[in-house]
Amino acid sequence: MNKYLQIRTDRVRAIARIGLEADASPYRSFWQAGFEGADHINGSGRSLCLNTLTDHIQRADEDFSAANTMGLRTVRESLSWRGIERGAEHDFAHADRLLGYARMRGVQVLWTLCHYGLPDGLDIFDAHFGERLASYCGAFARHLRAQSDDDAARVYTPLNEISFLAWAVCETGLMHPHIGDRKADGYALKKALARATILAIDAIREEDPDARILLVDPLIHIAAECEDDEEPAAAICAHQFQAWDMIAGRLEPSLGGSQAHLDLIGINYYPWNQWLHGSDATLEWPHASAIHGMRDGVVPLRDSHDREPCGRLCEHLHALLLNGMPADSGRGGRYRNPAAGRHPQTRQSRMRATRRRVSAPVPG
């Protein structure tokens, strides 16, 4: 092995040890796999199930086996709330099938219970949305606890990407039937989703006192193109912490959040997670603005000193990116996203893309 490659490998291993040294880590492996599971009706009125489009729903056993072979013994899965809830009843047959495969392959599943899709007749702005989500999450926690027979931690994500979901519903046409004309309601919806998550966490813990809760949102960075943009860019960038702060009771305490509700934090990193204020131009890696200050040890994605855990995560993310973790630019030869209205490539191509994807840490 050449000297450069040895140094790079040693750095990545050192980063991995940070995660493994935590005595109370709920994860079977630091390196994790994630399977895209968005399940909603898109802005074109098309009913999506990414687990079906990627063929994962039929080949979960094969995918779990492949993950384990690569040393990825923790995987993130999404359940379909709209497919599970049948009136007052819940059909967890698909979850049971996944759990069976996971046991056979020695894999731990992190369960996302709502990946955007809602049951028929329920709108995200409905006053009783939180109670409905809590009832569903409590029912699943009760079911999963009864089915579990190993020492793997049971990890739940009640609602995926609160911040993204509030933005997508209120400012874009991505989520049917909403057309992006409710920007003024974005913060109110974020509050409602945070309250719903708090209720869901309480319902889960009532049924499963040993439950761990994983709260996931994209991590973003907005760079200023000029000095006048620095303050507004920083203000918008700070919005990404609002949902976590609400759930922790640091912001909008009347929602009922507390530090006990903020258990595990998951961050999603996408190629377009960094952009310029004003023009909204995406910063690609490597980019001088995206990595500005690295020579002085300053991490752009990092917030102020009062968010040290997030800061450490950002430092690890930067180290991984600078040491070879893929930062997919979405250009030719990459896995195509069916959510964008394009069909997936062949199974062979999908598996190649999956190997690229799961070779990076996916805490969220």
N, C-alpha and C positions, 0 to 999 in steps of 0.2 A: 504494500500500500504506500503511495507516495506521501510525502510529508504534509502537503496541503490537505489532502483528503483525510489523513489521520487527525489533523487539528480540527477540521470541520466535524468529523464524526465524534470526536471527544466533546466538542461543544454541545452537540445535540444530545449526547448521552448525559451530560451534566445537567442540561435543562430537564430531561426526563426524570433524573433523580430527584429534582425538586418536588415533583408531584408524588413520587413513590415514597419519599421520606415522611410524608404526613401520616401519623399513626392512625388517624381517623378517616383516612380516605375511603369514600364509599365505592370506589371504582375498582374493578378487577384488573384493569390495565390502564396505564397512563395514556397510551396511544389508543385511540378509539375510532370506531367506524360510525358513519351516519348514512342513513338511507332516506333520500328525499321523499317526503310523505304528504306534501300539501294536498288538501282535500276540500275543494270548494267549487263554487260556480264562478267562472271568471267574467270579466267585463263583457265578453261576447256572448254570454249566456251558455257557455259550454261547461258541462259538469266535468270536473277534473278529478282524477285519482292518480297521483304520480306513482304510487306503488304499482298500479296496473300498467301505466305507460312504460315504466322501466322494467316490467316483468318481474319485479321483486316479489310481488304478491304470490306468484306461482313458484318462485325459486328461492324463497327465504332460506330453506335448509341449505341449499348450495351456497348462498351468499354468506350465511353464518359460518359454514365450514371454511370458506375462503378467508373470511376475516380471522378466524382462529388460527389458520395456517400461517397468516402473516403476523401473529402475535397480538391481534386486536381482539381482546376478550371482553370488551364492553362495546355495545352498539346502541345507537339511538334509533327508536322506532316511533312512528306516528300512527295513532288509531283514528278511525273515522267516526267522529261523534254522530254525524248524520246517518251513517250506516249502522251504528250500534243501537241508537235509541229508537225503539218501536213503541210509540205511545208511552205508556207507563212502564214498559219493560225494556230490558237491555240485553242484547245478544252479544256475548263476548267470545263467540266461537273462534273468530279470527285471532284474537289475542291469545286464546288457549293454544291455538296451533303454533303461533310464534313462540310461546313459552315452552312448548314441547320441543321444538327444534333447538331453542337456546339451551335447554338442559342437555340434550344429546350432544351438542357441540361445545359445551362448556363455556357458553357465552352469557354475559349479563345484559339484560335489556333495560335501557332508560326509556320510560314511557312518556310520550307526548300525547295528551288526551284530546286536545283540540288544536288542529293545524289549519285554522281559518274556517273550515266548513262547519255549518250549523244545521241542526235538524229542520225539516220542513216546518214552516209556520213560525219559526223563531227569527227575529231580527236582532242585530247586534245593539240597536238602540232601545230595545224593549226594556221596560222598567224591571221586569222579572228575569232578565238575562242572567244576573249573578246567581240567583237562587236555582235556576235550571242547571247552570254549569256546576254548581256545588253538589246538587243532587246526583248528577251523572258521575262526577269525580268520586264522590263518596261511595257510590255503588261499585265502581271499578276497584277502588281500594279494598273494599270488603271482599270482593271476588278474588283479587290477586293475592291478598293475604291468606285466604283459605287454600289457594292453589300452590303457594310457595312451600317448598320442602328443602331448600338449601340455605346456605349462609350469605348469599348475595344480598346486598342492600337493595331495598325496593325504592326506586327513584322515580318521582313523578314530576312532569311539567304540566300543570293544569291548562295553560293557555300559551301558545307559542308566540313569541315576538310581539308583546303588547305595543311597543312604540311603533314598530313597522305597521302593525295591523291598524292602529288608529290613523296613521298617516295614509295608508292605502285606501281605507274606507272614505276618509274625509277629503282627500286631495287628489285622488286618482280615480280612474275608471276600472281598476283591477278587480274589484270585488262586487259582483252582482248582488243586489240591484242598484248599488250606489254608483254615482257618476262623478264623484270628486268635486261636488259643488258645496261642500260643508266645511271648508277650512276653518271657519270660526268655531266649529264644534269640536275641533281636534283635541283640545285639552280636556274638555268635558268628557269626551269618549275615553280618553286615556284614564281619567279618574274612574269612570264606570268599569273599565276593564281591570284596573288595579283592585277595585272593590270586589269584583267578581272573583279575582284570583285569591284574594284574602279569604273570602267565604269558602272557596274550593279547598284551600289549604286546611282550613279548620275542619271541613267535612272529611278530608282524607285522613287527617290525624286522629279524628274521632274513631274512624274505622281501623286505622293502622298506626298505632302510636310510634312505631319505629320508622315510619316513612321519612324519606329524605326528599326535599323539594328543590328542584332545579329550575331556576328562572332565567330565561334566555332572551336576549335581544341582540341586534347587530351593534357592533362597536364602530363608531364613525370618527372621522377627522375632517374638519373643514378648514382649509387653508385660506388665508387672506392674500388677495392679489396685490393689495397696496395697503399702506398704513391706515387709511380711512376704513378699510374693511375689517380690521382686526377685532374691534369690539363687537360688531354684529355677527361676525363669524364665530367668535367665542360664545356669544349668547345662544346662537342656534345649536352649536355643538353641545352645549350643556344640557339641552333638552333630552339627550339620550339617557340621562340618569334619572329622569323624573319618575318613571314607572318603578324602578327599584327603590327610590327614595319614598314613594308613596307606600309601597308594600312594607318597607322598614319603619314606617311611621315618622320619618324625618320630614316629609312633605305631606300636606293634607291629612293630619293625624285623625281627623273625624272619620276617615274611611275605616279605621279600626286596625291599621297595620301596626307592626311592632318589629323589633330586631329579630325576634324569634321566627317571624314569617320569612325573613330573608336568610335562607339556608345556604344553598349552592348557587353560584352565578355562572351562567354559560354565556359565552360570547360567540357570535357568528361573524366571521370575517369573509367578505366578498371582494372581488376585484374592484368593484365600484364603491367601496366603503369610504373612499377619500376623494374629495372634490374641492374645486375652487369656489369661494363665495362670489356670487354675482353671476358668473358665466356658467356655473354648475359643471364645468369641464372636469371629467374624471382624471384623477392622478394615477398614472400607471407606475408599476414598480419596474426598475428603479426610477425615481424622479427626485430631482433636487428638492422640490417643495415638500415631497412626501417624507423624505428622510432628513430634512433640514435639522441641524443641531445634534445629529448622532455623534459627531466628533467630540462633543462636549458631554455626552451621556444623557442628553435631553431627548425624551421620547415624545413625539408629537401627539400620539394617541393618549398619552398619559394625562390625567387630570391633576388637580392640585394635591397637596400633601394629605388632605383629609380623605383621600380615596386610595390609600396605599395598596390594598388587595388588587384593585383594578390596575393600579400602576405596575405592580409586579407582573400581572398577566400580560400587560402591554409590552413590557420589556422582554418577556419570554417570546411573545409573538414576533417582535422585531428581530430577535436573535434567530428565530426559526426562518423567517423570511430571508434574512441576510445569509443564512447558511443552507439555502437550497430548498426550502419548502415552496411548493408551487404557488404562484400568485396568478391564477388563470386570467388572462386578458380577454377571454371570450373570442379570440380570433380563430382562424381556420384550423381544423384538425382537433378541435376541442369537442367535449361532450355538449350536445345541443340540448337546451332546456325546453321540454315539452310545454311548460307553463307559459312560454312565450309564443305558443301557437305553432311550434314545429314538432315534428314527430321524432322520437328517439331513433338513434342509429341501431345497427344490428346488435344482437346480444354480445357478440365478441367485442365490438367497439365499446359497448356499455361497460363490460367488465374491465376493459383497459382503463376507461375513465374512472370506474369505481376504485381501481387500485391506486390511481393518482389521488383520488379524493380521500380515501381512507388512510393513506400513508401520512396524512397530516393530522394533528390533534383536532378533535372536534368536541370541545367541551360543551358546546351549545348547538 
